[in-house]
Amino acid sequence: MKRQFGFSVAFLTLSLLTAASHQSNAQDKQAKPSSDIPRFVVDPYWPKPLPNRWVTGEVGGICVDRQDHVFGLNRAVVSPVQKILGKTPAPPVIEYDQAGNIVNSWGDPEVMPKTLHGCIFDKDDNIWIGGSAGGTIQKWTHDGKKLLLQIGDRNNCDGQCGEASSINASKTSLNQPADIAIDPANGDVYVADGYGNHRVVVFNSKGQFLRQWGEKGTGPGQFAAAGAGHPHCVVIGDDSLVYVCDRGNDRIEVFDKKGSLKSIIPIKLGTAYSSATDGTPGAKRIASANDLAFWGPKQRYMLIDDPGNEQIWILDRSLAQGSSPPPIIGGFGGQGRNVATFITVHGIEVDSKGNLYTAETIEGQRLQKFVPTGTLPATGLPTYLGSPHYDAVPDKK
């Protein structure tokens, strides 16, 4: 199931939310040298080469089923040069096994959500898929042979499609949704309705509206007003809290299931369009808090996908005390096309064995697999943006 590998709880109190949200990179200052950093190493042979001259295009979503098979959502945009070379669009959904072999592929681009973006499996191993264009999410059988449920319309939005006309109003439609989470307790569906609207909206398992929260802004509980993808991810932890990526504000906001804000976790403030707390203008990149996954026993660690800096950050939740946010203790990645580097790293996922998978959009257009291989000491490592950093490549033999 999506991002559900272990669990641990230790977070801010509500009374210190505002202070936490204005601590620029407070995690770096709080990281303790005694905390070893989980080490991930890229598997350069995963996945296997695609058949039939397929081109995935942007890989807009990634999720893992109960068999630890990895599903990539492909936007399958073929460039003019690729067309000249005889390349063809890959199917919208490709299922890979642990060895990187293709198990299944399916999907009709004229039926599925537009600009595929975000997926998750429910307890029955059905797959829910969204799209960051149009106004719908869909529930399909595992093999893609039957559409089981649709919320909203693929061609129409809650208001005019797009961020400029965000109204957060409809109880039956969405506006360019980014991500989906399923409550394992009751099957409720949580949607990060964030490319057009600025809300988290909740439906029951039958697609009936239950509640929503969120609005434009930079304050506690709000989502960034510009730059698209706010909110960009939604994940339910084993603590029954709802973790939401407020990408444009460079932070994770944590709510209970009713929408009451519980904590704010800043992630490399100043990466996005917003300014850092010292007034430094934002780097005007795509931002730092794009997606997240839990990892380790009792979900001790939180892995953050940061496309603005092309990193995967590792936060240690066991080091959070009282009002302190969990610190960033390390990270890996970098800009590039080589293995273990990224170009617009867009989504992350963890399987039951602790393997980490990443999906890249824009010019990246690929999946990568990272295998956990012990730990590294925090001391003695080079740093990047104030955090210990390593290259996720195999050791030389």
N, C-alpha and C positions, 0 to 999 in steps of 0.2 A: 504494500500500500504506500501511497505517496508520502515521502519524507517522514516515515514513522520508524526510525531505527534508534531505540533507546530513549531515555528521558530523565531530566532533572530540573528542579524548580528553584530559582533564587533570583528575585527581581526587585525593582524599585517599588517604593510605596507611592500612592497617588499624591500625597502631599508634596512630593519633590519632583513632580513631573516636569514642571516648567524649568526648574534649575537643571535637570538632567538634559533637557532638550537644547540647552544653551552651553553645554560643556563641549567645546571643540576638541574632538578626538580624546575625550576623557579616558576612553578605554586604554589607549596607549600608555598613559601615565600610570594606570592602575595595574597593568600586567605585571605579574610576579615572576622573577627569573626561575623560581622553583617549579613552575608549571611547564612540563614538557609539552611539545607541540606535536600533534598527530602528523605523521608523515604519509603523504599520498604520492604514488609513483605512477606515471602514465603508462598505459598498455599501448604501445605504438602499433600493435597488430589488430586493434579493435576499433571499429567494426571491419569486417571483410569488404573488399571492393564490391561496388554495386554492379549488378548485371545489366544487360540490355542498353548500355550507353545512357543509363539514367543520370539525371542531375537532380539533387534534392532541392537546390535553391536554399533560401533561408530556412533553417530548422527552428520553427516558431514555438515548439513545445516539446516536452519530454516527460514521460511517466513510466512507472514500473509496475507490472502486474504481480499476482501472487506466485507466479513461477519464476520470478526475477527476470522475466523478459522485458526488454527495453523497447518502448514505443516512441518513435520520432515523428513529429508532425512537420511535413514538408510543404513549403509554399510553392516549390517547383517552378520557380521563374527561370526560364531559359534565356540567356542573353543572345543577342544577334550573332555573335561570334560562335557561341555554342551551337546555335542552330545550323550555321554553315558547316560546322564540324560533325553534324549528324547526331548531336545529343538530343535526348528526349526527356520530358518531365517525369520524375519518379512519382509513383502513387502518393496521395496525400499522407497515408499512414504506412510506416514500415515497422514491422515487429522483428527485433533481433534477439537471439539467445545469448547466453553468457559468453559464448565463444565468438560472438559477432556475426554469426550466420543469419541470413534472412529466413525467418520462419513463415512470415505471412506479409502480405501487402494489400491494401485496399483503399477505397474511397473515391467518391465522385466530386470533383471540385465544384460542380454546379448545384450540388445538394448540401454539402457540408458548410460550416461557417466560413465566412470570408476572412482571409489573412489569418490562418490557423495560429492559435495563441493560447496555450495552456491546456493541460489535460490531467485527469486523475481517474483511478479505478475505485469503484465502490466495493462493498463487502461481497457482492455477488459477482465481482470481476467484470462488470460492465464498465465501459469507458465513457467518461464525460469529456466533451471537447468544446472549446470556445474559439472565438475569432475576434481579433481586435479591429475588425471593420464589420459593419452591420450591427445587428442587435440581438444576437442569439447565442445560446449554448445548447448542445445536443447530447443526448445519452444514446449510445450504441451498444449492441451486443459486442462481446469480446472480439469476435471475428469480423465485425463490421458488416454483417449480412442484413441486419435489421436496425432501423431507427426506432428506439423505444420511447423517447420523449424529447420534446423541444420546448424551450422557454424562449419567448420572443420570436423575432422574424429576422431572417438572414439579410433581407433587403431594406428593412425599416428599423429605425431606432427610436428610443425614448426622446422625442423631439427630433430636431435635425441632427443627422449623424455628425459627430465631431465635438471636440473639446469646447469650442467657442459657444456652443448652444447648450451646454450642460444644464439640465433642469432637475435631475435626480427625482423625477416625479412618478414614473410609471410603475405599476405593480404587476405588469404583465410583460413588459419589454425592457431591453437593456440598451446601452449606448456604448458600443465597442468594448466589450468586456475583456479583461486581461487574464484572469485566472479563476480557478474553481477549487474549493475544498469541500469534502463531504464529512459530516459529523458521523463518526463511527457509532455513536450511541443511538442515534435515531434516524440517520439518513438525510438530515437537513442539508441543503445545498447553499454554501456561502460563495458569493461571486464578488470578485474584485472588479467592479464596474467602473474602470478607470481610464480608458482612452477617450471616451466621450464624457461620461458622467464622472463624479468624484464621490463614490460611495461604496460601502459594502452592503449588499442586498442579500437577504436570506429567504429561501423558498423551502417548502417541505419536499419530501421525496416525490410527490406527485406534481410538483411545479407550482404550487399555490404560494402566493406571497405571504410572508410572515412579518418581516420587519426590515429596517435599514438604518444606517447611520453614515455620517460623513458630509463634508462640504468643502468648498475651496478655502485655502488659507494656509498659514504657517504655524498656527497655534496648536496646542495639544488637542488631538482628536480630529484635526483637519488634514486635508490632503492638498499637495501642491497644486497651484492654479494653472500652471502652464508647463509645457514640455511633453505632455502626454504620458500615459501610463501611471496615473496617480488615483487610486492605488494600483500597483503593478503585480503584487502577489498576495495570496491569502493562504495560510497554512494553519491547521489546528494541531496543537501540541498534545502530548499525553497528559498535560496538566489541565486540559479542557479549555485552554485559552486560545484566542484567535490572533495570530501574528500576521501583520499586514505591512507590506512594503510601500512606504510613502517615498517613492523613488526620487521625486523632484526636491524633496526636503532632506535627502540623505539620511533616512532614519527608518527604523522599524517601530511601528506602534503596536502595542499589545492590549487587546480588549478581552473582556469576558464575552460570552456568547450573546448577551443582550446588547452589547455595544458600549458598555461602560469601560472607559480607558483605565488601564492598570499601570502601564509603564511605557517609557520611550527609550529606545536604544539608538543613539546617534552612530552613524557609520561614515567616517571620513568626511566630516562636514566641510563644505566649500567645494566639493567636487562638482556639484550640479550648478544650476542657474542661480540658486540662492547664495547669499554671502555667508562667509564664516562668521563666527561670533565676534571676531576682532575687527569686522568690517571689511576684510579682504574680499574682493569680488569673487564670485564663483568661477570655477574653471570653465564653465559653460560646456561641460561634457554631458554625456547622457545620464550621469548621476551614479551613485554608489550602491544604493539598496534596491537591487533588481529582483532577486529571488532568494529563497533560503531553504535550507534542509537541516534537520536535526541528525546528529551522528553520535555514536558511542553509547555505552551503558547508561541507562536512565536519561538519555538525551542530554548528556553532559555538555556536548559541543553544539554550537550553531555555526553552520557554514553559510557564508553570504556571497552571493554572486554580484560582483562590482564591475560592470562594463565600462564605467567612466575611467577606471584605472586598470582594467583588464586583469583583475585579481579574483581569487577566491580567498576570502578572509575567514579565519578560524577564531571563534569566540569561545571562551571557557566560562560556562554559566556557573560552575562550582565556585568560582572566585568572586562572584557577586555577593556583597554583604550589605544588608540594610538598604540604603538608598542608592548604592553604587550599581551602575549597569554592568553586565558581563563584559570583561575586557577582551579586546582583540589581542591574541597571544601570538599570532603568526599569519602567514599567507603564502600563496604561491601563484605563479602566472607571469604575465607580461604580454606586451603587444607583439604579435607576429603570427606567422603561418606554420611555424615549426610545432612539433608535438610539445604539449605542456605550456604553450602560449595561446593567446586568444585574440580573435577579432570580433568584438561585440559579443562577448559571452552573455547569453540571454536567459538560460534556464539551467537549473541543477536538480539532480535527483539522486537518491541513495537507495540501494537495494538491501535485502535482508542480511547480506554478508558484509555490508559496510562499504561496498564499492561505490564510488562517486562517478556520476555521469554528467557531462556538460553538453549544452546545445548552443550553437553560435548562429547569429543572424547576419543581416547586411552582407558584408563581404566574407564572413567566416564560413557559413554554410556547411557545417559539419558537426558530428558528435565526437566526443572523446570519453575515454574511460580511465579512471584513476583508482589504483588498488592501494588499500591501507597497508603500510609496511613499517610498523613500529612507531617510534617517536624520535624527535630531535630536541636537544636542549635549547632553551630560549637564549641562553648566553652564548656569545661567540658567533652568532649568525649575522649576516648583513641585514640592514633594515631598508624598508621601502615605505615612505610616508610615515615614518616613525614606528613601524611594527617590524618584528623579526620576519625575515623572508627567506624562502629557499626555492631551488629549482626542482620541480617534481619530475625528475628524470632518473632512470635507473643508474645505479653505481657502475663505474667502469670495472670491467673484469680483467 
